[in-house]
Amino acid sequence: MSAPEVIVDNVEQALTSVDRTKSVDAISDRDRSSISINGESFRASSESTAFSVGDFVLPNGESYSGTLLGNVPEGNGKYVWSDGCVYEGEWRRGMRHGNGKIQWPSGAAYEGEFSGGYMHGAGTYVGSNNLTYKGRWRLNLKHGLGSQVYPNGDIFEGSWIQGSPEGPGKYTWANGNVYLGNMKGSKMAGKGTLTWTNGDSFEGSWLNSMMHGFGVYTWSDGGCYVGTWTCGLKDGKGSFYPKGSRLQAVEERYLNALRKRGYFQI
């Protein structure tokens, strides 16, 4: 039986439109000269260091309302981009920093921790297609432990590296198939066990989501094949054991030794 496909996703491209203004402090002096705060023309100055509450509108139509330290957002405030993106939450030195929420015009939203203008720390992202990720982030990418529910009902729980499942985890398909093992580049890779809803299972090595290397395929009736696989196919180097038969002592000892060393476990 072939392995089911693991879904790969990307956080909305709209995310980059928010990143381009992660620092309000980077506004040019020419733009600052025409900023309006509370309806009055304002000229930025490094000598203005007092806390205040106000709002300003940039020449490109973007706006901020909330607390300021001198001329830049500090504390709590709301920033609205010209394309309709909205951030509401904590700021530090003109950057999104602390807890806050971003909403995109598409309906996607992120709520959680920020650092230096990026989604960074613990947070929850809900896409416009109802994809939901809850877990750790690093520089706008899923990174660390997290759980994601895909639009079709598939679920991945485990380790993420730079936006994709990588490392130990559990992938559950909407139809009930379950993979418990290692992932690399959003694909089943390394050691792991896939159990199909019909009761069949494969315990062993994977490469690019295909059975590859040594492993044990067990049918629902109890029969099994012990041997090696190449790109998802038995390559002839192995033994078949019908239901009720017993593995050869040497193979049974070999499998038990592999399990004790964690060969089939994450």
C-alpha positions in Angstrom: 0.0 0.0 0.0 1.4 3.4 -0.9 1.8 6.1 1.7 -0.7 8.9 1.9 0.4 12.4 0.9 1.5 14.9 3.5 0.1 18.4 2.8 2.6 21.3 2.5 1.4 24.9 3.2 2.7 28.5 3.2 1.5 31.3 5.4 -0.2 33.9 3.3 1.9 36.1 1.1 0.2 39.1 2.6 2.5 38.6 5.5 5.2 40.4 3.7 3.1 43.5 3.3 3.1 43.9 7.0 6.8 43.2 7.3 7.7 46.0 5.0 6.7 48.6 7.6 7.8 46.6 10.7 9.6 49.7 11.9 7.6 53.0 12.0 10.8 54.6 13.2 12.3 54.1 9.7 10.1 56.8 8.1 12.1 59.3 6.1 12.6 62.8 7.3 10.7 64.0 4.2 7.7 61.9 5.2 7.9 63.0 8.8 7.6 66.6 7.8 4.1 66.0 6.6 2.9 63.8 9.5 -0.3 65.0 11.1 -0.8 64.3 14.8 -4.2 65.1 16.3 -5.0 67.2 13.2 -1.9 69.4 13.5 1.2 69.5 11.2 4.1 68.0 13.1 7.9 67.9 12.5 9.8 65.0 14.1 12.6 65.8 16.4 15.0 63.6 18.4 14.5 66.0 21.3 10.9 65.0 21.8 11.1 62.2 24.3 8.0 62.6 26.4 5.2 60.0 26.5 1.9 61.1 24.9 -1.3 59.7 23.5 -2.2 60.6 19.9 -2.6 59.6 16.3 -0.8 60.4 13.1 -1.5 59.9 9.4 1.4 59.3 6.9 1.4 60.7 3.3 0.7 57.2 1.9 -2.5 57.0 3.9 -1.3 54.7 6.7 -2.2 55.7 10.2 -1.3 55.1 13.9 -3.3 55.8 17.0 -2.1 55.1 20.5 0.8 55.9 22.9 4.0 57.6 21.7 7.4 58.1 23.2 8.5 61.3 21.5 7.6 60.7 17.9 7.4 56.9 17.7 4.9 54.3 18.9 5.7 53.0 22.3 3.3 51.0 24.5 -0.1 50.1 23.1 -1.4 51.3 19.7 -3.1 50.5 16.4 -1.5 50.7 13.0 -3.5 50.6 9.8 -1.8 49.9 6.4 -3.0 51.4 3.2 -3.9 47.9 1.9 -6.2 47.2 4.8 -3.9 45.2 7.1 -4.4 46.1 10.8 -2.1 45.6 13.8 -3.3 46.3 17.3 -1.1 45.6 20.3 2.2 46.5 22.0 5.0 48.5 20.5 8.6 49.2 21.5 10.7 51.9 19.8 8.4 52.0 16.8 8.3 48.2 16.3 5.6 45.6 17.0 7.0 44.1 20.2 5.1 42.2 22.9 1.5 40.8 22.5 -0.7 41.9 19.6 -2.9 40.9 16.7 -2.6 41.3 12.9 -5.6 41.0 10.6 -5.3 40.8 6.8 -8.0 42.0 4.3 -8.3 38.3 3.2 -9.7 37.4 6.7 -6.4 35.8 7.9 -5.3 36.7 11.4 -2.4 36.2 13.8 -2.6 36.7 17.6 0.3 36.2 19.9 3.9 37.4 20.6 6.0 39.8 18.5 9.7 40.8 18.7 11.4 43.5 16.7 8.4 43.7 14.3 8.2 40.0 13.6 5.8 37.3 14.7 8.2 35.7 17.2 7.3 33.5 20.2 4.0 31.8 20.9 1.0 32.6 18.7 -2.0 31.4 16.7 -2.5 31.9 13.0 -5.8 31.4 11.2 -5.7 31.5 7.4 -8.4 32.7 5.1 -9.0 29.0 4.2 -9.4 28.1 7.9 -6.0 26.6 8.2 -5.1 27.0 11.9 -1.6 26.8 13.5 -0.9 27.2 17.2 2.6 27.1 18.5 6.0 28.7 18.3 7.3 31.2 15.8 10.6 32.7 14.8 10.9 35.7 12.5 7.5 35.2 10.9 8.0 31.5 10.4 6.6 28.5 12.3 9.6 27.3 14.3 9.6 25.0 17.3 6.7 22.9 18.7 3.3 23.5 17.2 0.0 22.0 16.0 -1.6 22.7 12.7 -5.1 21.8 11.4 -5.2 21.9 7.6 -8.3 23.0 5.6 -9.1 19.4 4.7 -9.0 18.2 8.3 -5.4 16.7 8.4 -3.5 17.5 11.6 0.2 17.7 12.3 1.6 18.0 15.8 5.3 18.2 16.4 8.5 20.0 15.5 8.7 22.8 12.9 11.8 24.4 11.4 11.6 27.6 9.3 8.0 27.1 8.3 7.7 23.4 7.7 7.3 20.2 9.7 10.8 18.9 10.5 11.9 16.5 13.3 9.7 14.3 15.5 5.9 14.5 15.1 2.5 13.0 14.5 0.6 13.5 11.2 -3.0 12.4 11.3 -5.0 12.3 8.0 -8.7 13.3 7.9 -9.5 9.7 6.9 -7.8 8.3 10.1 -4.4 7.2 8.8 -1.6 8.1 11.3 2.1 8.5 11.0 4.3 8.8 14.1 7.9 9.5 13.4 10.5 11.8 11.9 9.8 14.5 9.2 12.1 16.4 6.9 11.1 19.2 4.6 7.4 18.4 5.3 7.9 14.8 4.2 8.1 11.5 6.1 11.9 10.8 6.5 14.0 8.8 8.8 12.4 6.4 11.3 8.7 6.2 11.8 5.5 4.1 11.8 2.5 4.6 9.5 -0.8 2.9 10.4 -3.6 2.7 7.9 -7.2 2.7 8.8 -7.6 -0.9 7.4 -5.2 -2.1 10.1 -2.0 -2.4 8.0 1.2 -0.7 9.3 4.7 -0.1 8.2 7.5 0.4 10.8 10.9 1.3 9.5 12.8 3.8 7.4 11.3 6.5 5.1 12.6 8.8 2.4 10.5 11.5 0.7 7.3 10.0 2.2 8.2 6.6 0.7 9.2 3.4 2.5 12.9 3.2 1.9 15.4 1.0 3.7 14.8 -1.7 6.4 11.3 -2.1 7.8 8.4 -4.4 8.8 5.1 -4.3 6.9 2.3 -5.9 8.9 -1.0 -6.7 7.4 -4.3 -6.5 9.4 -4.6 -10.3 9.5 -1.2 -10.6 11.3 1.0 -11.6 8.4 4.2 -9.5 7.9 7.1 -8.9 5.6 10.5 -8.2 7.1 13.1 -6.7 4.7 14.2 -3.8 2.7 12.4 -1.3 0.5 13.4 1.0 -2.3 11.3 4.1 -3.1 8.1 2.5 -1.7 8.6 -1.0 -3.2 9.9 -4.2 -1.8 13.2 -4.9 -3.4 13.3 -8.6 -2.9 15.6 -8.6 0.1 13.3 -9.9 2.8 11.1 -12.6 4.2 7.3 -13.0 4.3 5.6 -14.5 7.4 2.0 -15.6 7.1 -0.6 -15.2 9.8 0.3 -17.3 12.8 3.9 -18.0 11.8 6.8 -16.9 14.0 9.7 -14.8 13.0 13.0 -16.5 12.8 14.8 -16.2 16.1 17.7 -14.2 14.5 15.3 -11.7 12.9 13.2 -11.3 16.1 16.3 -10.6 18.1 17.5 -8.1 15.5 14.1 -6.2 15.5 14.0 -6.2 19.3 17.6 -4.8 19.4 16.6 -2.0 16.9 13.6 -1.1 19.0 15.6 -0.9 22.2 18.0 1.5 20.4 15.1 3.7 19.4 15.3 2.8 15.7 11.6 2.7 15.3 10.7 5.3 17.9 10.9 9.1 18.0 
